[in-house]
């Protein structure tokens, strides 16, 4: 019969497709681990240093009451010169 070989071929194709899916998943996991996760510690260190410098700049140049109001406004404010500041974006 013609149907039995077709069913067998379909089952083999599905099995091969599952294997390819697993291989692709494992490859993607390895790429993420080596190309992204391995760089996180250094990026975190650099970001922390930059955030510290940014916050120190705010502490030196911002009156305490202005700082309080900016925090109340969730980091968004406009200075007396009309320049808009977004502290979350600066961090």
Residue pairs with C-beta under 8 A, 6 or more apart in sequence:
51 91
54 90
54 91
55 91
58 67
58 87
59 67
62 70
66 77
69 77
70 76
70 77
70 85
70 87
74 88
75 85
75 86
75 87
75 88
76 84
76 85
76 86
76 87
76 88
77 84
77 85
78 84
78 85
79 85
